[in-house]
Amino acid sequence: MKPDKDEAWYNRGLALDNLGRFDEAIASYDKALQLKPDFHEAWNNRGIALGNLGRFDEAIASYDKALQLKPDFHEAWNNRGIAASLSTASEGYILRVESQFIDTFQLELTDASRQLINYFQSLETGDFGDLISFLQQPNSDKLIQFLNQSQLQSISRLNPELNIRGYEGRLISYRYPLNKHIYQDSHPEGWGYLHHKIGVAQYKHQEYYNAINSYHCALETLTIEQFPELRLEVIQDLVKVYLAKGDKDNADDYLFQGLQLLNQLLDQVPIEGKNQRLRLEAKFLTFRQLTVNVLLEKGEIIEALRNSELEKNRRLTHILEGYKTENKLKTTSNIYPSYEQIQSLLTPEKAIIYWFNSPMGLITFIIKQNELIPLNLSKNSPLTKGVGGITRKMDKRMGRRLSRL
């Protein structure tokens, strides 16, 4: 490893971040920033690591540095919004973090150097003399100048509304750049991406009509031709919100659109692109799962059971045999048992309980002789009314490298 290469330190930080070693990742990002203070990706990923340690306001300070350097960095605005929603800090604490940022960062750089020196000295193999000499160097004038200038131009200091936290603060972090830096005509990806994230936040707060409007705004720029995967992500969430408000017709329409587009993308993958197929299937598994919810909303209970069993066996087949069986799965009718075959296993004294987990909640099928009873344990589901079903919210943490808080 060449100690004076900012990319090497940055990549080391990414690797440690992916291993969940966030303190060590921050130390590596700090060394990258010591060499290249205007490295906006390093500031962003430093914020992610801080957020994963629960240090949300410090994370926001790092995101703000990234956004000073690249105001149209839509992933950083998203990360900032998530951190703002998770922060419970008082206004005084927020201002203190901002005003003390330079001193805190320089102390952390010193701690990072000490931590890294101890680590490399503990290794039994290799000559790390040059590396340790580099780590012992004082902060450069370039770094100190950058920190001083960025302090004066801090976006939070110049725009106090960005110091608001909670749900309101999250929406402000998403909407602020849409009015100043990220425009529909010049930044179609960022514009659609942030409207999608606004919709996600509104959906989590059960503001379903607002979420639907935000998702449709996102679809205006996230076109099939330019951004097919981002469009699919929005459609997935659009199906969920239509299901949550009991609009089965729109849920069915958008589910059909999504599955159509997903199958187009899968058909475009070359035969040798097994990993690409696996990635797409895993990323958009929700479409297959939501099919069961839509069928239940439409009252097609047997078809819902059939699809849940098909999806389970389909996934198991992919795991055990790989995607070489994909074409067979599309045409083979015995990949799952028929309802008649299931019924043949039952007697008046015997029943089958079958579970299927979807993004909308846990679905239970109670299969009795000549009778099929669905219990959809999802929040606000009409199917839970009158059948004694428990209502439960199934929340998922946000994922992906650039929004992992």
VOPAGU-2260 file (C-alpha; in pm, 1 decimal, decimal comma):
REM VOPAGU-2260
SITE   aa  ch    i         X         Y         Z
SITE  MET   A    0       0,0       0,0       0,0
SITE  LYS   A    1     134,6     341,3    -100,5
SITE  PRO   A    2      76,1     572,4     197,2
SITE  ASP   A    3      42,2     888,2     -11,1
SITE  LYS   A    4    -242,3     758,0    -233,1
SITE  ASP   A    5    -583,1     887,2    -126,4
SITE  GLU   A    6    -766,2     621,4    -333,5
SITE  ALA   A    7    -582,3     343,8    -147,7
SITE  TRP   A    8    -694,4     479,8     190,6
SITE  TYR   A    9   -1046,9     531,4      56,7
SITE  ASN   A   10   -1070,9     174,0     -73,2
SITE  ARG   A   11    -934,5      45,1     257,5
SITE  GLY   A   12   -1213,4     238,3     429,6
SITE  LEU   A   13   -1476,2      86,3     198,9
SITE  ALA   A   14   -1351,7    -265,7     272,7
SITE  LEU   A   15   -1356,7    -206,9     649,5
SITE  ASP   A   16   -1699,2     -44,6     622,8
SITE  ASN   A   17   -1835,5    -352,5     446,2
SITE  LEU   A   18   -1694,1    -567,1     727,9
SITE  GLY   A   19   -1877,2    -357,2     985,9
SITE  ARG   A   20   -1551,3    -220,1    1131,4
SITE  PHE   A   21   -1675,2     138,2    1125,4
SITE  ASP   A   22   -1420,6     303,1    1356,9
SITE  GLU   A   23   -1136,1     162,9    1148,1
SITE  ALA   A   24   -1315,2     266,7     829,0
SITE  ILE   A   25   -1341,2     624,9     956,3
SITE  ALA   A   26    -967,9     625,9    1034,4
SITE  SER   A   27    -893,4     527,0     672,7
SITE  TYR   A   28   -1136,6     782,7     528,1
SITE  ASP   A   29    -968,3    1045,9     745,9
SITE  LYS   A   30    -628,3     965,1     597,1
SITE  ALA   A   31    -775,9     985,8     245,6
SITE  LEU   A   32    -918,0    1328,4     332,8
SITE  GLN   A   33    -588,8    1439,6     481,9
SITE  LEU   A   34    -436,4    1381,9     139,2
SITE  LYS   A   35    -732,4    1507,1     -64,4
SITE  PRO   A   36    -963,3    1734,8     137,6
SITE  ASP   A   37   -1200,2    1785,0    -158,9
SITE  PHE   A   38   -1269,6    1409,4    -193,6
SITE  HIS   A   39   -1650,3    1427,4    -176,8
SITE  GLU   A   40   -1704,1    1048,8    -190,2
SITE  ALA   A   41   -1478,8    1006,8     114,5
SITE  TRP   A   42   -1674,9    1269,5     309,7
SITE  ASN   A   43   -1998,0    1092,5     214,4
SITE  ASN   A   44   -1879,5     748,1     317,4
SITE  ARG   A   45   -1727,8     889,3     635,2
SITE  GLY   A   46   -2079,9    1011,7     713,8
SITE  ILE   A   47   -2223,3     665,4     649,7
SITE  ALA   A   48   -1974,4     505,2     889,3
SITE  LEU   A   49   -2051,0     766,2    1157,6
SITE  GLY   A   50   -2422,6     706,5    1109,4
SITE  ASN   A   51   -2374,9     333,3    1152,8
SITE  LEU   A   52   -2216,3     414,6    1490,5
SITE  GLY   A   53   -2521,0     622,5    1586,1
SITE  ARG   A   54   -2329,6     952,4    1560,3
SITE  PHE   A   55   -2591,7    1112,1    1337,3
SITE  ASP   A   56   -2509,2    1480,9    1378,5
SITE  GLU   A   57   -2141,2    1418,2    1315,3
SITE  ALA   A   58   -2250,2    1220,9    1009,2
SITE  ILE   A   59   -2452,7    1520,7     889,4
SITE  ALA   A   60   -2146,8    1743,9     929,6
SITE  SER   A   61   -1953,9    1506,9     699,6
SITE  TYR   A   62   -2238,4    1494,2     447,1
SITE  ASP   A   63   -2243,9    1873,6     448,1
SITE  LYS   A   64   -1876,4    1878,0     350,9
SITE  ALA   A   65   -1952,2    1642,1      60,8
SITE  LEU   A   66   -2243,6    1861,9     -45,6
SITE  GLN   A   67   -2039,5    2181,6     -32,0
SITE  LEU   A   68   -1806,9    2017,6    -282,1
SITE  LYS   A   69   -2082,0    1863,8    -496,8
SITE  PRO   A   70   -2423,7    2024,4    -434,5
SITE  ASP   A   71   -2599,2    1790,9    -682,7
SITE  PHE   A   72   -2475,6    1474,2    -504,6
SITE  HIS   A   73   -2822,1    1323,5    -462,9
SITE  GLU   A   74   -2708,1    1013,6    -272,4
SITE  ALA   A   75   -2547,3    1236,3      -7,9
SITE  TRP   A   76   -2868,6    1439,5      24,1
SITE  ASN   A   77   -3053,3    1112,1      78,8
SITE  ASN   A   78   -2804,3    1000,7     343,1
SITE  ARG   A   79   -2826,6    1339,1     511,8
SITE  GLY   A   80   -3204,7    1311,1     524,1
SITE  ILE   A   81   -3190,4     968,1     685,6
SITE  ALA   A   82   -2942,2    1090,3     947,5
SITE  ALA   A   83   -3160,3    1396,2    1018,3
SITE  SER   A   84   -3463,1    1172,2    1074,7
SITE  LEU   A   85   -3271,7     956,1    1323,5
SITE  SER   A   86   -3115,2    1243,1    1518,1
SITE  THR   A   87   -3277,4    1356,8    1841,9
SITE  ALA   A   88   -3021,7    1629,9    1911,3
SITE  SER   A   89   -3114,3    1970,0    2049,8
SITE  GLU   A   90   -3048,5    2285,4    1849,4
SITE  GLY   A   91   -2766,2    2377,7    2086,5
SITE  TYR   A   92   -2591,8    2045,3    2034,6
SITE  ILE   A   93   -2627,1    2071,7    1656,9
SITE  LEU   A   94   -2467,8    2417,1    1654,1
SITE  ARG   A   95   -2190,6    2293,9    1883,5
SITE  VAL   A   96   -2106,5    2004,3    1650,4
SITE  GLU   A   97   -2087,4    2247,3    1359,1
SITE  SER   A   98   -1878,6    2511,0    1537,9
SITE  GLN   A   99   -1634,3    2255,1    1680,2
SITE  PHE   A  100   -1599,6    2054,4    1360,5
SITE  ILE   A  101   -1243,9    2165,2    1274,3
SITE  ASP   A  102   -1104,7    2092,7    1620,9
SITE  THR   A  103   -1289,9    1760,9    1640,4
SITE  PHE   A  104   -1176,6    1651,0    1295,6
SITE  GLN   A  105    -811,2    1733,2    1363,6
SITE  LEU   A  106    -825,3    1540,7    1693,0
SITE  GLU   A  107    -977,4    1245,5    1509,5
SITE  LEU   A  108    -700,8    1261,9    1250,1
SITE  THR   A  109    -444,0    1237,6    1530,8
SITE  ASP   A  110    -632,5     944,6    1684,3
SITE  ALA   A  111    -658,3     779,5    1342,2
SITE  SER   A  112    -281,7     808,1    1290,7
SITE  ARG   A  113    -214,5     660,3    1634,3
SITE  GLN   A  114    -461,2     377,3    1574,5
SITE  LEU   A  115    -311,6     293,9    1234,5
SITE  ILE   A  116      48,2     309,1    1362,7
SITE  ASN   A  117     -40,5      62,8    1639,5
SITE  TYR   A  118    -210,6    -163,7    1387,9
SITE  PHE   A  119      77,6    -175,6    1139,9
SITE  GLN   A  120     337,4    -213,8    1415,4
SITE  SER   A  121     145,4    -515,2    1545,8
SITE  LEU   A  122     178,2    -700,6    1214,8
SITE  GLU   A  123     454,0    -960,2    1218,1
SITE  THR   A  124     526,2    -949,7     845,1
SITE  GLY   A  125     607,7    -661,6     612,1
SITE  ASP   A  126     813,2    -346,7     628,2
SITE  PHE   A  127     587,4     -54,5     717,5
SITE  GLY   A  128     856,0     205,9     787,3
SITE  ASP   A  129     746,1     442,7     509,2
SITE  LEU   A  130     382,5     399,7     604,1
SITE  ILE   A  131     446,6     478,7     969,7
SITE  SER   A  132     657,9     782,4     873,7
SITE  PHE   A  133     366,9     909,4     663,9
SITE  LEU   A  134     123,8     859,6     951,1
SITE  GLN   A  135     344,9    1067,3    1178,9
SITE  GLN   A  136     337,1    1372,9     950,9
SITE  PRO   A  137     142,8    1682,4    1070,3
SITE  ASN   A  138    -169,7    1802,9     890,3
SITE  SER   A  139     -97,0    1984,2     564,8
SITE  ASP   A  140    -166,1    2352,7     506,6
SITE  LYS   A  141    -395,8    2245,2     223,0
SITE  LEU   A  142    -617,0    2052,0     464,7
SITE  ILE   A  143    -628,6    2331,2     723,5
SITE  GLN   A  144    -714,7    2587,3     454,1
SITE  PHE   A  145    -995,1    2365,5     322,1
SITE  LEU   A  146   -1142,4    2314,6     670,0
SITE  ASN   A  147   -1137,2    2687,6     744,6
SITE  GLN   A  148   -1299,6    2779,4     413,4
SITE  SER   A  149   -1562,7    2507,4     438,5
SITE  GLN   A  150   -1649,8    2620,6     790,1
SITE  LEU   A  151   -1736,5    2967,3     661,7
SITE  GLN   A  152   -1938,1    2824,6     370,4
SITE  SER   A  153   -2119,1    2554,2     568,5
SITE  ILE   A  154   -2459,2    2484,5     412,7
SITE  SER   A  155   -2614,3    2437,7     757,3
SITE  ARG   A  156   -2482,0    2773,6     874,6
SITE  LEU   A  157   -2601,9    2952,8     560,4
SITE  ASN   A  158   -2938,7    2770,3     559,7
SITE  PRO   A  159   -3064,1    2726,3     919,0
SITE  GLU   A  160   -3366,0    2520,6     807,6
SITE  LEU   A  161   -3120,3    2238,0     738,1
SITE  ASN   A  162   -3063,0    2213,9    1114,2
SITE  ILE   A  163   -3416,1    2080,2    1167,0
SITE  ARG   A  164   -3422,6    1713,0    1266,2
SITE  GLY   A  165   -3678,3    1432,9    1267,4
SITE  TYR   A  166   -3927,0    1361,5     988,8
SITE  GLU   A  167   -3951,5    1729,7     893,4
SITE  GLY   A  168   -3573,1    1754,1     873,7
SITE  ARG   A  169   -3560,6    1451,7     647,0
SITE  LEU   A  170   -3804,8    1605,0     400,2
SITE  ILE   A  171   -3616,2    1936,6     407,2
SITE  SER   A  172   -3291,5    1757,0     317,8
SITE  TYR   A  173   -3467,1    1601,0      18,0
SITE  ARG   A  174   -3653,3    1910,5    -101,1
SITE  TYR   A  175   -3384,1    2173,4     -49,5
SITE  PRO   A  176   -3160,6    2056,7    -341,3
SITE  LEU   A  177   -3464,0    2016,0    -569,1
SITE  ASN   A  178   -3514,5    2392,6    -548,0
SITE  LYS   A  179   -3149,1    2492,9    -585,6
SITE  HIS   A  180   -2920,9    2229,6    -738,9
SITE  ILE   A  181   -3108,1    1930,3    -882,9
SITE  TYR   A  182   -3354,1    2017,5   -1158,5
SITE  GLN   A  183   -3589,8    1798,7   -1357,6
SITE  ASP   A  184   -3443,4    1884,7   -1697,4
SITE  SER   A  185   -3071,9    1889,5   -1608,4
SITE  HIS   A  186   -3057,5    1618,8   -1337,3
SITE  PRO   A  187   -3325,6    1361,7   -1428,3
SITE  GLU   A  188   -3168,8    1083,7   -1220,0
SITE  GLY   A  189   -3120,1    1292,6    -905,8
SITE  TRP   A  190   -3461,0    1458,9    -943,2
SITE  GLY   A  191   -3638,7    1124,2    -971,0
SITE  TYR   A  192   -3423,8     963,8    -702,1
SITE  LEU   A  193   -3502,1    1231,6    -440,9
SITE  HIS   A  194   -3874,7    1233,5    -519,7
SITE  HIS   A  195   -3867,9     857,8    -469,9
SITE  LYS   A  196   -3702,8     903,3    -129,2
SITE  ILE   A  197   -3960,9    1168,0     -34,5
SITE  GLY   A  198   -4230,1     912,8    -117,0
SITE  VAL   A  199   -4060,3     644,9      92,8
SITE  ALA   A  200   -4053,3     879,8     393,4
SITE  GLN   A  201   -4419,6     973,9     342,3
SITE  TYR   A  202   -4520,1     608,3     308,3
SITE  LYS   A  203   -4353,6     524,3     640,1
SITE  HIS   A  204   -4561,9     802,5     798,4
SITE  GLN   A  205   -4878,7     661,9     636,0
SITE  GLU   A  206   -4918,3     970,8     416,4
SITE  TYR   A  207   -5027,9     748,4     130,9
SITE  TYR   A  208   -5170,3    1010,1    -106,2
SITE  ASN   A  209   -4858,8    1225,6     -72,0
SITE  ALA   A  210   -4638,3     920,0    -125,4
SITE  ILE   A  211   -4827,0     829,0    -442,9
SITE  ASN   A  212   -4780,4    1181,7    -579,2
SITE  SER   A  213   -4407,8    1171,7    -499,8
SITE  TYR   A  214   -4363,8     832,9    -667,5
SITE  HIS   A  215   -4540,9     955,5    -980,6
SITE  CYS   A  216   -4312,0    1260,9    -987,3
SITE  ALA   A  217   -4015,1    1023,0    -971,1
SITE  LEU   A  218   -4148,3     819,5   -1264,4
SITE  GLU   A  219   -4155,6    1133,3   -1481,7
SITE  THR   A  220   -3775,5    1133,4   -1513,3
SITE  LEU   A  221   -3680,3     775,0   -1425,5
SITE  THR   A  222   -3770,5     643,6   -1769,1
SITE  ILE   A  223   -3750,0     285,7   -1892,6
SITE  GLU   A  224   -3490,5     384,7   -2152,2
SITE  GLN   A  225   -3249,9     570,4   -1921,7
SITE  PHE   A  226   -3301,0     435,2   -1570,1
SITE  PRO   A  227   -3490,0     103,2   -1585,5
SITE  GLU   A  228   -3372,8     -28,6   -1247,4
SITE  LEU   A  229   -3444,8     295,4   -1062,5
SITE  ARG   A  230   -3787,5     299,4   -1225,9
SITE  LEU   A  231   -3850,4     -56,0   -1106,4
SITE  GLU   A  232   -3758,7      44,6    -751,1
SITE  VAL   A  233   -4023,1     318,3    -762,2
SITE  ILE   A  234   -4287,0      86,9    -910,0
SITE  GLN   A  235   -4218,7    -168,3    -634,3
SITE  ASP   A  236   -4292,4      95,7    -372,7
SITE  LEU   A  237   -4592,3     225,0    -566,5
SITE  VAL   A  238   -4751,8    -121,5    -555,6
SITE  LYS   A  239   -4694,8    -132,5    -178,9
SITE  VAL   A  240   -4862,6     201,8    -115,3
SITE  TYR   A  241   -5161,9     114,7    -334,6
SITE  LEU   A  242   -5199,7    -210,5    -140,9
SITE  ALA   A  243   -5172,2     -24,2     190,1
SITE  LYS   A  244   -5463,0     203,5      94,1
SITE  GLY   A  245   -5669,5     -84,7     -45,8
SITE  ASP   A  246   -5654,4      23,2    -411,7
SITE  LYS   A  247   -5627,3    -322,5    -566,0
SITE  ASP   A  248   -5684,5    -207,3    -924,8
SITE  ASN   A  249   -5387,2      29,9    -933,1
SITE  ALA   A  250   -5179,0    -218,7    -734,4
SITE  ASP   A  251   -5257,0    -482,9    -996,8
SITE  ASP   A  252   -5180,6    -246,6   -1287,6
SITE  TYR   A  253   -4841,2    -137,9   -1154,0
SITE  LEU   A  254   -4750,2    -489,3   -1047,6
SITE  PHE   A  255   -4810,8    -601,4   -1406,5
SITE  GLN   A  256   -4599,0    -311,0   -1539,2
SITE  GLY   A  257   -4319,0    -393,3   -1298,0
SITE  LEU   A  258   -4312,7    -764,7   -1375,0
SITE  GLN   A  259   -4317,3    -687,3   -1746,6
SITE  LEU   A  260   -4015,8    -455,8   -1715,0
SITE  LEU   A  261   -3833,0    -696,5   -1484,8
SITE  ASN   A  262   -3878,7    -981,6   -1731,9
SITE  GLN   A  263   -3752,3    -756,0   -2013,4
SITE  LEU   A  264   -3436,2    -682,6   -1814,3
SITE  LEU   A  265   -3387,3   -1051,2   -1735,9
SITE  ASP   A  266   -3434,1   -1143,5   -2102,2
SITE  GLN   A  267   -3161,0    -893,3   -2198,0
SITE  VAL   A  268   -2902,8   -1063,2   -1975,4
SITE  PRO   A  269   -2674,5   -1291,2   -2182,1
SITE  ILE   A  270   -2667,4   -1663,1   -2105,3
SITE  GLU   A  271   -2328,2   -1631,0   -1936,1
SITE  GLY   A  272   -2451,5   -1346,4   -1713,3
SITE  LYS   A  273   -2558,9   -1564,9   -1421,6
SITE  ASN   A  274   -2443,9   -1316,5   -1157,1
SITE  GLN   A  275   -2635,3   -1034,7   -1325,1
SITE  ARG   A  276   -2951,6   -1245,2   -1324,4
SITE  LEU   A  277   -2901,5   -1333,0    -958,9
SITE  ARG   A  278   -2855,2    -966,3    -873,6
SITE  LEU   A  279   -3169,1    -855,9   -1056,9
SITE  GLU   A  280   -3380,6   -1137,0    -912,2
SITE  ALA   A  281   -3263,1   -1061,7    -558,5
SITE  LYS   A  282   -3304,4    -685,4    -596,4
SITE  PHE   A  283   -3659,3    -712,3    -728,1
SITE  LEU   A  284   -3778,6   -1014,6    -533,2
SITE  THR   A  285   -4049,6    -788,3    -391,2
SITE  PHE   A  286   -4241,6    -801,3    -720,1
SITE  ARG   A  287   -4279,2   -1179,4    -696,0
SITE  GLN   A  288   -4382,5   -1150,5    -331,5
SITE  LEU   A  289   -4633,7    -871,2    -387,9
SITE  THR   A  290   -4809,1   -1083,2    -649,9
SITE  VAL   A  291   -4946,2   -1290,5    -362,3
SITE  ASN   A  292   -5078,4    -978,9    -184,6
SITE  VAL   A  293   -5247,8    -848,2    -498,8
SITE  LEU   A  294   -5415,7   -1182,9    -565,6
SITE  LEU   A  295   -5547,6   -1191,9    -209,2
SITE  GLU   A  296   -5684,7    -837,9    -242,6
SITE  LYS   A  297   -5866,4    -951,4    -558,6
SITE  GLY   A  298   -6011,7   -1252,6    -375,4
SITE  GLU   A  299   -5816,5   -1507,1    -582,7
SITE  ILE   A  300   -5714,0   -1712,1    -279,8
SITE  ILE   A  301   -5620,5   -2040,3    -447,6
SITE  GLU   A  302   -5412,0   -1853,7    -706,4
SITE  ALA   A  303   -5240,6   -1664,4    -422,7
SITE  LEU   A  304   -5147,7   -1993,3    -254,3
SITE  ARG   A  305   -5024,4   -2131,9    -585,8
SITE  ASN   A  306   -4802,6   -1828,0    -644,4
SITE  SER   A  307   -4658,7   -1836,5    -293,7
SITE  GLU   A  308   -4564,4   -2202,9    -337,3
SITE  LEU   A  309   -4428,4   -2135,8    -686,8
SITE  GLU   A  310   -4209,4   -1849,9    -561,8
SITE  LYS   A  311   -4072,7   -2056,2    -272,4
SITE  ASN   A  312   -3985,0   -2350,6    -495,6
SITE  ARG   A  313   -3851,4   -2121,9    -764,4
SITE  ARG   A  314   -3608,1   -1958,9    -520,6
SITE  LEU   A  315   -3499,3   -2295,0    -380,4
SITE  THR   A  316   -3441,3   -2429,3    -731,2
SITE  HIS   A  317   -3224,3   -2128,2    -815,3
SITE  ILE   A  318   -3021,1   -2178,0    -500,5
SITE  LEU   A  319   -2973,9   -2551,4    -551,9
SITE  GLU   A  320   -2933,1   -2569,2    -929,5
SITE  GLY   A  321   -2855,0   -2216,7   -1047,4
SITE  TYR   A  322   -3019,2   -2012,5   -1319,3
SITE  LYS   A  323   -2958,2   -2277,0   -1584,3
SITE  THR   A  324   -3309,0   -2393,0   -1494,9
SITE  GLU   A  325   -3472,8   -2053,8   -1560,1
SITE  ASN   A  326   -3632,4   -2148,3   -1891,4
SITE  LYS   A  327   -3758,6   -2472,8   -1743,0
SITE  LEU   A  328   -3919,7   -2278,6   -1456,3
SITE  LYS   A  329   -4115,0   -2068,9   -1704,6
SITE  THR   A  330   -4269,7   -2370,1   -1875,6
SITE  THR   A  331   -4282,8   -2649,3   -1618,9
SITE  SER   A  332   -4618,2   -2695,7   -1448,1
SITE  ASN   A  333   -4507,4   -2938,6   -1175,6
SITE  ILE   A  334   -4264,7   -2704,2    -998,0
SITE  TYR   A  335   -4533,7   -2676,9    -727,9
SITE  PRO   A  336   -4821,2   -2904,9    -619,9
SITE  SER   A  337   -5170,1   -2824,4    -743,0
SITE  TYR   A  338   -5443,7   -2728,8    -497,4
SITE  GLU   A  339   -5607,0   -3064,9    -565,1
SITE  GLN   A  340   -5284,2   -3245,3    -472,9
SITE  ILE   A  341   -5264,0   -3047,7    -148,5
SITE  GLN   A  342   -5627,0   -3130,3     -70,3
SITE  SER   A  343   -5556,6   -3501,4    -120,3
SITE  LEU   A  344   -5325,2   -3488,6     182,9
SITE  LEU   A  345   -5603,6   -3370,7     414,9
SITE  THR   A  346   -5872,6   -3542,5     622,0
SITE  PRO   A  347   -6146,6   -3393,6     842,1
SITE  GLU   A  348   -5900,6   -3419,7    1134,1
SITE  LYS   A  349   -5595,8   -3286,8     950,1
SITE  ALA   A  350   -5511,0   -2932,4     834,5
SITE  ILE   A  351   -5207,1   -2761,3     686,5
SITE  ILE   A  352   -5080,0   -2421,9     798,7
SITE  TYR   A  353   -4871,2   -2245,1     535,9
SITE  TRP   A  354   -4678,9   -1919,2     580,9
SITE  PHE   A  355   -4555,9   -1674,9     321,0
SITE  ASN   A  356   -4359,4   -1362,1     410,7
SITE  SER   A  357   -4408,8   -1057,8     189,6
SITE  PRO   A  358   -4302,2    -693,3     229,3
SITE  MET   A  359   -4657,9    -615,7     342,8
SITE  GLY   A  360   -4647,2    -865,8     629,2
SITE  LEU   A  361   -4682,1   -1234,0     708,9
SITE  ILE   A  362   -4949,6   -1421,3     515,9
SITE  THR   A  363   -5089,6   -1739,4     670,4
SITE  PHE   A  364   -5295,2   -1992,7     476,4
SITE  ILE   A  365   -5500,1   -2237,1     684,2
SITE  ILE   A  366   -5578,2   -2524,6     450,2
SITE  LYS   A  367   -5859,5   -2752,8     564,5
SITE  GLN   A  368   -6048,0   -3017,0     375,8
SITE  ASN   A  369   -6242,2   -2830,9     106,2
SITE  GLU   A  370   -6164,6   -2498,4     270,3
SITE  LEU   A  371   -5886,7   -2238,7     237,4
SITE  ILE   A  372   -5863,0   -1949,7     485,0
SITE  PRO   A  373   -5609,4   -1667,4     430,8
SITE  LEU   A  374   -5491,0   -1449,2     718,0
SITE  ASN   A  375   -5292,9   -1149,5     599,9
SITE  LEU   A  376   -5108,0   -1012,4     902,9
SITE  SER   A  377   -5018,7    -682,8     739,3
SITE  LYS   A  378   -5098,8    -336,1     863,8
SITE  ASN   A  379   -5440,5    -201,0     756,6
SITE  SER   A  380   -5513,2    -506,6     542,6
SITE  PRO   A  381   -5884,7    -566,2     475,5
SITE  LEU   A  382   -5814,8    -940,4     496,3
SITE  THR   A  383   -5746,6    -914,4     871,1
SITE  LYS   A  384   -6094,6    -781,7     941,9
SITE  GLY   A  385   -6335,2   -1038,0    1079,0
SITE  VAL   A  386   -6084,7   -1324,4    1092,4
SITE  GLY   A  387   -5906,7   -1240,0    1417,2
SITE  GLY   A  388   -5582,7   -1150,2    1242,6
SITE  ILE   A  389   -5309,9    -959,9    1425,2
SITE  THR   A  390   -5209,3    -629,4    1270,1
SITE  ARG   A  391   -4834,8    -587,6    1261,2
SITE  LYS   A  392   -4600,3    -340,6    1097,9
SITE  MET   A  393   -4307,5    -508,4     922,6
SITE  ASP   A  394   -4038,0    -239,4     896,8
SITE  LYS   A  395   -3721,4    -281,9     689,1
SITE  ARG   A  396   -3393,8     -98,0     748,2
SITE  MET   A  397   -3265,6     105,6     455,7
SITE  GLY   A  398   -2988,9     -61,2     266,6
SITE  ARG   A  399   -2727,8     -16,7      -7,2
SITE  ARG   A  400   -2383,3     137,7      24,6
SITE  LEU   A  401   -2485,4     497,3     -14,8
SITE  SER   A  402   -2791,1     481,6     208,0
SITE  ARG   A  403   -2720,6     225,1     471,1
SITE  LEU   A  404   -2811,0     412,7     790,9
